[in-house]
Amino acid sequence: MALFSTGSSGFRRAQGDLHLEAVTKEFAAFTAVDDLSLTVPRGSFFALLGPSGCGKTTTLRMVAGLEQPTRGRVLIGDTDLTGSRPYERPVNTVFQSYALFPHLTIRDNVAFGPKRRGDADAARSAEDALELVQMSAMAGRKPAQLSGGQQQRVALARALVNRPEVLLLDEPLGALDLKLRRQMQVELKRIQTEVGLTFIHVTHDQEEAMTMADTVAVMNAGRIEQMGHPEELYDLPRTSFVANFVGQSNLGTGRITGADGHDLVVEVAGTTVRIPRDRSAVTSGPIMFGVRPEKVRISTEQPAGAGNDVKATVMDVSFTGVATQFLVTVPSGAVWGVYEQNLDVERNTIRPGDAVWLGWDSGHAFGVEADEASAEEARVAS
Amino acid sequence: MTALAHTAGAGTHAGGPAPGQGRRRGGIAAYLLLLPGALWLVLFFLLPLIQLFAVSLQSGFPGYPGYYYRDVNAGNYLTAITQFAGHFGRSLLYAGLATFFAFVLAYPLAYAMAFKAGRWRNVMMIAVIAPFFTSFILRTIAWRQILADEGPVARVLNTLHLLPGGRITETWVAVVAGLTYNFLPFMVLPIYASLERADPKVIEAGGDLYANGFTTFRTVTLPVSLPGVIAGTLLTFIPAAGDYVNAELLGSDRSTKMVGNVIESQFFRVLGGFPVAAALSFTLMALILAMVFVYVRRFGTEELL
């Protein structure tokens, strides 16, 4: 590469799905990403979800070319991009801090990419991109004159204008307030559908990942714990980390004692519960039983004939309008949450200190490998 | 503006303390805080400046050298400009060269300090500032030893037949080298400050948006650090243009005198030279002000104007 060449002489045109093949990134004594393999289908909205330090941003930076993997390969379609520089890749990033060029106007910020690629119509492309994010009116301003939300839109336009094969979003909504964040979530999804590009969205906010993405990959300690459609992840977590990080879970460690038809019979702190065999990640030995709070029903009388019921003591009741949340202590000593929608006319009469019965449909129960440590980690992180 | 804010404040915040009032009290406090500095400036800068201007227009008593009377004698300026035009030109040229060389040396140094130094950053910072612990005069005299005819630099260059005149001292090279050296920290520090403050992600964004290393430097890093570059060039050029120590200690008596040296000799060595010396001072000031104004207008950012 000649020192004085402008533009992007080494640019690699690549098309197709994004593949990470056994990618590992080590820093000094720390493995940020550990043997990670992943395929992101072209045109999909993909979320990398995990607590801070889980390696999601490092993964993103390796796709952008801002970091090089210690081992493994990064490909788009059949083109191996490993080792190529960021400016050679058909990939653009929306940075967490937006990283707009402070010395350029909004128009010039957005036109920066097209200009570098020798687009004769850079100005026109920039105007179109600003139109898409509804920022045309601000084109003449400098980044410092814009609010956080507006800068965020500009950062998005600056990346989108290049029509990259893969667009990376590094916690782009992190600095926005709640209301604006919700609004931008809807908008991002709209824009992605409109332009049809592959979006990879990194976030630690599970709700954000679930509302926007077609596929969510939950990352922990440099590895992908589980990957799938948001509903699938929520309905059937495969590890205790996912059970806790994606939504809340009521968990109990126990032991599988036998089988009954399609169900596994599990003994948890003296109570017998059932888990459908295909909803359990383990089939013998120790197991962690789980059920989501909204799947649990609370009542003052023992449910008839269910067989999945636990006697518990109410610790706390909080009324939130559409629902009431209960915190209860189960016989194992664990604290469970119960989420009841306020559908009935009668007011809830359960008070802290009351003895209650908890019941659930055993079809909603799930089993994961017993692993208190990672469950705790996810509880703290989420 | 203040009055407007005051009435608006009084109207909307009838209950609480009116913000307009708070601002006015803050205003008085600010003026009180400014007072000592302002007095100092009036007493030791503004009044002497007016006095100097008056001197620059004085005429000498014919037949009584060293005696003057109050006058409006623009002839002093004419003398200053016509007789010493070469010195003005030399001053601006040497200062310009020193500023250029200081920039060339300082930018990579500041860049390395800001982005590459890691834990050596503080050591480098101390190395840049440490010379200030020794007197300016002393350091310049030391350069005389370094560049002397029998000194290491001249000897090596002479051995290699790379020194046409055979010596470095008593030439413009020595003067420019001395100026560059003496004002280098004033170039390094502002550039370093602006690079250090720059968001590394902004520079990464350049690479992400298809600009290679050099293009990113040209279109992002350099413009982002421009306020520091401008501050550095001003802090180097302005004192260098008025400097006379380097030309005095490192230069020749004939061919490398700068305006500073002329002013010094007109004031202290030439009988009856006071008005011309004052006129020279004012002309230099006007020249520098004009050049700085054009420069900042051309390259300046909002932060400087």
Chai-1 contact restraints between the chains, C-beta under 6 A:
chainA,res_idxA,chainB,res_idxB,connection_type,confidence,min_distance_angstrom,max_distance_angstrom,comment,restraint_id
A,L3,B,F214,contact,1.0,0.0,6.0,A-B,restraint_1
A,T6,B,T215,contact,1.0,0.0,6.0,A-B,restraint_2
A,S8,B,Y210,contact,1.0,0.0,6.0,A-B,restraint_3
A,A64,B,D208,contact,1.0,0.0,6.0,A-B,restraint_4
A,L66,B,E204,contact,1.0,0.0,6.0,A-B,restraint_5
A,P86,B,G207,contact,1.0,0.0,6.0,A-B,restraint_6
A,P86,B,D208,contact,1.0,0.0,6.0,A-B,restraint_7
A,Y87,B,G207,contact,1.0,0.0,6.0,A-B,restraint_8
A,Y87,B,Y210,contact,1.0,0.0,6.0,A-B,restraint_9
A,Y87,B,A211,contact,1.0,0.0,6.0,A-B,restraint_10
A,Y87,B,N212,contact,1.0,0.0,6.0,A-B,restraint_11
A,N92,B,D208,contact,1.0,0.0,6.0,A-B,restraint_12
A,T93,B,D208,contact,1.0,0.0,6.0,A-B,restraint_13
A,F95,B,K201,contact,1.0,0.0,6.0,A-B,restraint_14
A,S97,B,K201,contact,1.0,0.0,6.0,A-B,restraint_15
A,A99,B,K201,contact,1.0,0.0,6.0,A-B,restraint_16
A,A99,B,V202,contact,1.0,0.0,6.0,A-B,restraint_17
A,A99,B,A205,contact,1.0,0.0,6.0,A-B,restraint_18
A,H103,B,P223,contact,1.0,0.0,6.0,A-B,restraint_19
A,H103,B,V224,contact,1.0,0.0,6.0,A-B,restraint_20
A,F112,B,L209,contact,1.0,0.0,6.0,A-B,restraint_21
A,G113,B,L209,contact,1.0,0.0,6.0,A-B,restraint_22
A,G113,B,Y210,contact,1.0,0.0,6.0,A-B,restraint_23
A,R116,B,Y210,contact,1.0,0.0,6.0,A-B,restraint_24
A,R116,B,A211,contact,1.0,0.0,6.0,A-B,restraint_25
A,R117,B,Y210,contact,1.0,0.0,6.0,A-B,restraint_26
